[in-house]
Amino acid sequence: MGTRTCTDWTVKVLRVEQEAGRTPARLDPVSATRIIVTGGERALTDQVTSADAASDPAFARELAHTWWHGVYRRPGT
């Protein structure tokens, strides 16, 4: 499975999980997917070198929650 296909699929799965109430509504599927698919180090490098600075707060929140709680079964936040 290519990166683009994997990314699209993961965003879709996270949105389905949100709609079902199993993943918090506050989760940002795009940022969380970047962390899942590209990995933490690569995602950080990409964020700093390529992403719009306006996305920094959402990215930082997703990075912290993903590493602390995981993606799919976070406590209510």
NUZAKOL-357721 format. One record per atom (N, C-alpha, C): residue number from 1; residue in three letters; chain; x, y, z. Coordinates in steps of 0.001 Angstrom, whole numbers, plus 524288, in hexadecimal, padded with zeros to 5 digits. Layout:
# residues N
{site NUM, ala, A, {X, Y, Z}}
...
This chain:
# residues 77
{site 1, met, A, {8035E, 7FB6F, 80000}}
{site 1, met, A, {80000, 80000, 80000}}
{site 1, met, A, {80387, 804C9, 80000}}
{site 2, gly, A, {802BC, 80866, 7FC55}}
{site 2, gly, A, {805DF, 80D21, 7FC15}}
{site 2, gly, A, {8048B, 810E2, 80071}}
{site 3, thr, A, {807FD, 814A3, 80151}}
{site 3, thr, A, {8072C, 8186D, 80588}}
{site 3, thr, A, {8021E, 81B71, 804D5}}
{site 4, arg, A, {80103, 81D37, 80011}}
{site 4, arg, A, {7FC3B, 8203E, 7FF1C}}
{site 4, arg, A, {7F761, 81CF5, 80059}}
{site 5, thr, A, {7F752, 8181A, 7FE8F}}
{site 5, thr, A, {7F2E7, 814A9, 7FF9D}}
{site 5, thr, A, {7F260, 813AA, 8056D}}
{site 6, cys, A, {7F6B5, 812AA, 80804}}
{site 6, cys, A, {7F6B1, 811B2, 80DA4}}
{site 6, cys, A, {7F4CB, 81689, 81096}}
{site 7, thr, A, {7F68C, 81B16, 80EE6}}
{site 7, thr, A, {7F4E7, 81FF5, 81169}}
{site 7, thr, A, {7EF11, 820C1, 810CE}}
{site 8, asp, A, {7ED29, 8203D, 80C18}}
{site 8, asp, A, {7E78B, 820EC, 80B23}}
{site 8, asp, A, {7E458, 81D19, 80E64}}
{site 9, trp, A, {7E610, 8183C, 80E8E}}
{site 9, trp, A, {7E346, 8142D, 81177}}
{site 9, trp, A, {7E33D, 81568, 81745}}
{site 10, thr, A, {7E7A6, 81719, 8196B}}
{site 10, thr, A, {7E7FC, 81831, 81EFD}}
{site 10, thr, A, {7E48C, 81CD2, 8207F}}
{site 11, val, A, {7E489, 820EE, 81D5D}}
{site 11, val, A, {7E10A, 82560, 81E64}}
{site 11, val, A, {7DB64, 82381, 81E6D}}
{site 12, lys, A, {7DA02, 82045, 81AA8}}
{site 12, lys, A, {7D4A7, 81E3D, 81A5F}}
{site 12, lys, A, {7D348, 81B11, 81F3B}}
{site 13, val, A, {7D6D3, 8179E, 820E0}}
{site 13, val, A, {7D5D7, 81467, 82583}}
{site 13, val, A, {7D52D, 817D4, 82A59}}
{site 14, leu, A, {7D882, 81BBA, 82AFC}}
{site 14, leu, A, {7D80D, 81F2B, 82F88}}
{site 14, leu, A, {7D2E6, 8221D, 82F82}}
{site 15, arg, A, {7D128, 823D6, 82AFF}}
{site 15, arg, A, {7CC20, 82699, 82AAB}}
{site 15, arg, A, {7C794, 822F5, 82BEF}}
{site 16, val, A, {7C7DC, 81E21, 82A16}}
{site 16, val, A, {7C3CC, 81A45, 82B5D}}
{site 16, val, A, {7C3B4, 8194C, 8313E}}
{site 17, glu, A, {7C851, 818CD, 83397}}
{site 17, glu, A, {7C8A9, 81803, 83941}}
{site 17, glu, A, {7C66F, 81CB1, 83C37}}
{site 18, gln, A, {7C75D, 82165, 83A47}}
{site 18, gln, A, {7C51B, 8260E, 83CB2}}
{site 18, gln, A, {7BF29, 825FA, 83C5A}}
{site 19, glu, A, {7BD27, 824D5, 837B9}}
{site 19, glu, A, {7B77B, 824B4, 836F3}}
{site 19, glu, A, {7B4E2, 820A6, 83A67}}
{site 20, ala, A, {7B7A6, 81C5D, 83B6F}}
{site 20, ala, A, {7B585, 8183C, 83EC6}}
{site 20, ala, A, {7B63C, 81976, 84493}}
{site 21, gly, A, {7B8FF, 81DB3, 845C4}}
{site 21, gly, A, {7B9CE, 81F36, 84B30}}
{site 21, gly, A, {7BE1D, 81C33, 84DF6}}
{site 22, arg, A, {7C140, 8194B, 84B07}}
{site 22, arg, A, {7C571, 81637, 84D6D}}
{site 22, arg, A, {7CAA1, 81923, 84D99}}
{site 23, thr, A, {7CAF4, 81D6D, 84AC5}}
{site 23, thr, A, {7CF8F, 820C6, 84AB6}}
{site 23, thr, A, {7CD9A, 82655, 84B9E}}
{site 24, pro, A, {7D036, 8295F, 84EE3}}
{site 24, pro, A, {7CE43, 82E95, 8503D}}
{site 24, pro, A, {7CD51, 83214, 84B7E}}
{site 25, ala, A, {7C92A, 83523, 84BC3}}
{site 25, ala, A, {7C7E0, 838C7, 84791}}
{site 25, ala, A, {7CC28, 83CDB, 846D8}}
{site 26, arg, A, {7CF04, 83E00, 84AF1}}
{site 26, arg, A, {7D31D, 84200, 84AB4}}
{site 26, arg, A, {7D808, 84020, 847D2}}
{site 27, leu, A, {7D896, 83B15, 84712}}
{site 27, leu, A, {7DD15, 838FD, 84443}}
{site 27, leu, A, {7DD4D, 83B58, 83ECC}}
{site 28, asp, A, {7E1E2, 83CEA, 83D18}}
{site 28, asp, A, {7E299, 83EEF, 837D2}}
{site 28, asp, A, {7E478, 83A70, 83460}}
{site 29, pro, A, {7E10B, 83831, 8311B}}
{site 29, pro, A, {7E274, 83395, 82E0A}}
{site 29, pro, A, {7E723, 8345B, 82A6E}}
{site 30, val, A, {7E7BD, 838F6, 8282C}}
{site 30, val, A, {7EC0C, 839DC, 82487}}
{site 30, val, A, {7F146, 839D5, 8276F}}
{site 31, ser, A, {7F1A9, 83CB6, 82BB9}}
{site 31, ser, A, {7F68A, 83CC6, 82EB8}}
{site 31, ser, A, {7F7B7, 8376F, 8310E}}
{site 32, ala, A, {7F3C5, 834E2, 83349}}
{site 32, ala, A, {7F496, 82FBB, 83597}}
{site 32, ala, A, {7F661, 82BD4, 83176}}
{site 33, thr, A, {7F426, 82C2B, 82CD3}}
{site 33, thr, A, {7F5AD, 828AD, 82896}}
{site 33, thr, A, {7FB4F, 82997, 826F7}}
{site 34, arg, A, {7FCEF, 82E6E, 826A3}}
{site 34, arg, A, {80262, 82F84, 8254C}}
{site 34, arg, A, {8060D, 82D06, 82943}}
{site 35, ile, A, {8049D, 82D4D, 82E30}}
{site 35, ile, A, {807DD, 82AF9, 83249}}
{site 35, ile, A, {807E4, 8250C, 831CC}}
{site 36, ile, A, {8036C, 822B3, 830D8}}
{site 36, ile, A, {80309, 81D08, 83059}}
{site 36, ile, A, {8060F, 81B1E, 82B8B}}
{site 37, val, A, {8051B, 81D87, 82711}}
{site 37, val, A, {8072F, 81B96, 82221}}
{site 37, val, A, {80CF1, 81CE5, 8216B}}
{site 38, thr, A, {80E64, 821A4, 8228C}}
{site 38, thr, A, {813CB, 8232E, 82186}}
{site 38, thr, A, {81757, 8227D, 8263A}}
{site 39, gly, A, {81527, 82195, 82AB5}}
{site 39, gly, A, {81853, 820E4, 82F61}}
{site 39, gly, A, {81993, 82619, 831EF}}
{site 40, gly, A, {81AB2, 825D9, 836EA}}
{site 40, gly, A, {81B84, 82A8D, 83A01}}
{site 40, gly, A, {81FE7, 82E03, 8380F}}
{site 41, glu, A, {82480, 82BDA, 8373D}}
{site 41, glu, A, {828F8, 82F13, 835AF}}
{site 41, glu, A, {8281D, 8318B, 83058}}
{site 42, arg, A, {82650, 82E68, 82CC4}}
{site 42, arg, A, {82567, 83076, 82785}}
{site 42, arg, A, {820FD, 83479, 8278A}}
{site 43, ala, A, {81CEB, 83380, 82AA3}}
{site 43, ala, A, {81894, 83730, 82AF7}}
{site 43, ala, A, {81A5F, 83C61, 82D46}}
{site 44, leu, A, {81DB0, 83C2B, 83145}}
{site 44, leu, A, {81FBB, 840FF, 83390}}
{site 44, leu, A, {822F6, 84409, 82F96}}
{site 45, thr, A, {8265A, 8414A, 82CCF}}
{site 45, thr, A, {8298F, 843DC, 828D5}}
{site 45, thr, A, {8261E, 84654, 824AA}}
{site 46, asp, A, {8222E, 8437B, 822EA}}
{site 46, asp, A, {81E97, 8457B, 81EFB}}
{site 46, asp, A, {81BA2, 84A3B, 82106}}
{site 47, gln, A, {819E7, 84A05, 825EA}}
{site 47, gln, A, {81705, 84E6B, 8282B}}
{site 47, gln, A, {81A57, 85357, 82849}}
{site 48, val, A, {81F2D, 852D1, 82A06}}
{site 48, val, A, {822A1, 85751, 82A92}}
{site 48, val, A, {82456, 8597E, 82549}}
{site 49, thr, A, {82547, 85615, 82188}}
{site 49, thr, A, {82772, 857DC, 81C8C}}
{site 49, thr, A, {8236E, 858EE, 8184B}}
{site 50, ser, A, {81EC3, 8569E, 818B3}}
{site 50, ser, A, {81B25, 856FB, 8144C}}
{site 50, ser, A, {815A7, 858DE, 8158D}}
{site 51, ala, A, {813E8, 8582F, 81A53}}
{site 51, ala, A, {80E6C, 8594E, 81B8A}}
{site 51, ala, A, {80D8A, 85F15, 81CB6}}
{site 52, asp, A, {808C2, 860AE, 81C0C}}
{site 52, asp, A, {80724, 865F9, 81D6D}}
{site 52, asp, A, {80778, 86685, 82360}}
{site 53, ala, A, {809F5, 86AA2, 8252F}}
{site 53, ala, A, {80A96, 86B7A, 82AD3}}
{site 53, ala, A, {80556, 86BBA, 82DAD}}
{site 54, ala, A, {80139, 86D18, 82AE8}}
{site 54, ala, A, {7FC0C, 86D50, 82D55}}
{site 54, ala, A, {7FA44, 867EB, 82F31}}
{site 55, ser, A, {7FC83, 863C2, 82CEF}}
{site 55, ser, A, {7FB01, 85E7B, 82E8C}}
{site 55, ser, A, {7FE36, 85C7F, 83330}}
{site 56, asp, A, {801FD, 85F99, 8350C}}
{site 56, asp, A, {80555, 85DE9, 83962}}
{site 56, asp, A, {8024B, 85C60, 83E4C}}
{site 57, pro, A, {7FE82, 85F79, 8401B}}
{site 57, pro, A, {7FBC2, 85DF2, 844E6}}
{site 57, pro, A, {7F8EB, 858AF, 8446D}}
{site 58, ala, A, {7F636, 857CF, 84011}}
{site 58, ala, A, {7F37F, 852D1, 83F51}}
{site 58, ala, A, {7F762, 84E56, 83EFA}}
{site 59, phe, A, {7FBA9, 84F3A, 83C36}}
{site 59, phe, A, {7FFA6, 84B2D, 83BB1}}
{site 59, phe, A, {80207, 849D7, 840FD}}
{site 60, ala, A, {8036C, 84DC8, 84403}}
{site 60, ala, A, {805C3, 84CDF, 8492C}}
{site 60, ala, A, {80206, 849F2, 84CC3}}
{site 61, arg, A, {7FD08, 84B66, 84CA8}}
{site 61, arg, A, {7F919, 848B8, 84FDD}}
{site 61, arg, A, {7F8AC, 842F6, 84E43}}
{site 62, glu, A, {7F878, 841F8, 84924}}
{site 62, glu, A, {7F807, 83C98, 84749}}
{site 62, glu, A, {7FCE7, 8396D, 84893}}
{site 63, leu, A, {80169, 83BC0, 84805}}
{site 63, leu, A, {8063F, 83902, 84953}}
{site 63, leu, A, {8064B, 83779, 84F11}}
{site 64, ala, A, {80503, 83B1C, 85276}}
{site 64, ala, A, {80505, 83A03, 85818}}
{site 64, ala, A, {8010D, 835CB, 85982}}
{site 65, his, A, {7FC4C, 8364A, 8579B}}
{site 65, his, A, {7F844, 83263, 858DA}}
{site 65, his, A, {7F98A, 82D13, 8567F}}
{site 66, thr, A, {7FB9E, 82D0A, 851C1}}
{site 66, thr, A, {7FCDC, 82816, 84F3D}}
{site 66, thr, A, {80104, 8252A, 85240}}
{site 67, trp, A, {8051F, 827D8, 853D3}}
{site 67, trp, A, {80950, 82537, 856B5}}
{site 67, trp, A, {807A8, 823D8, 85C3C}}
{site 68, trp, A, {80457, 82705, 85EA8}}
{site 68, trp, A, {802C4, 825FC, 8640E}}
{site 68, trp, A, {7FE7E, 821DB, 8645E}}
{site 69, his, A, {7FA7E, 8225F, 8611E}}
{site 69, his, A, {7F5E4, 81EF6, 86186}}
{site 69, his, A, {7F539, 81B2B, 85D02}}
{site 70, gly, A, {7F7B3, 81C19, 858B5}}
{site 70, gly, A, {7F67C, 81929, 85400}}
{site 70, gly, A, {7F277, 81C2B, 850DC}}
{site 71, val, A, {7F0DE, 81A0A, 84CA7}}
{site 71, val, A, {7ED63, 81CDA, 8491F}}
{site 71, val, A, {7E7AD, 81B5F, 849E9}}
{site 72, tyr, A, {7E688, 8166F, 84A5B}}
{site 72, tyr, A, {7E122, 814AA, 84A13}}
{site 72, tyr, A, {7DE2C, 814A7, 84F2E}}
{site 73, arg, A, {7E0C3, 813F9, 85387}}
{site 73, arg, A, {7DDE8, 8136F, 85876}}
{site 73, arg, A, {7DFC9, 81756, 85C8B}}
{site 74, arg, A, {7DF05, 81C34, 85B67}}
{site 74, arg, A, {7E080, 82059, 85F0F}}
{site 74, arg, A, {7DC42, 82119, 86327}}
{site 75, pro, A, {7DDDA, 822C5, 867B2}}
{site 75, pro, A, {7D9D4, 82453, 86B7E}}
{site 75, pro, A, {7D734, 8295B, 86998}}
{site 76, gly, A, {7D298, 82A70, 86B4D}}
{site 76, gly, A, {7CFD7, 82F26, 869A7}}
{site 76, gly, A, {7D309, 833FC, 86AD7}}
{site 77, thr, A, {7D3AB, 8374F, 866E7}}
{site 77, thr, A, {7D69F, 83C30, 867A6}}
{site 77, thr, A, {7D39A, 840B5, 8656E}}
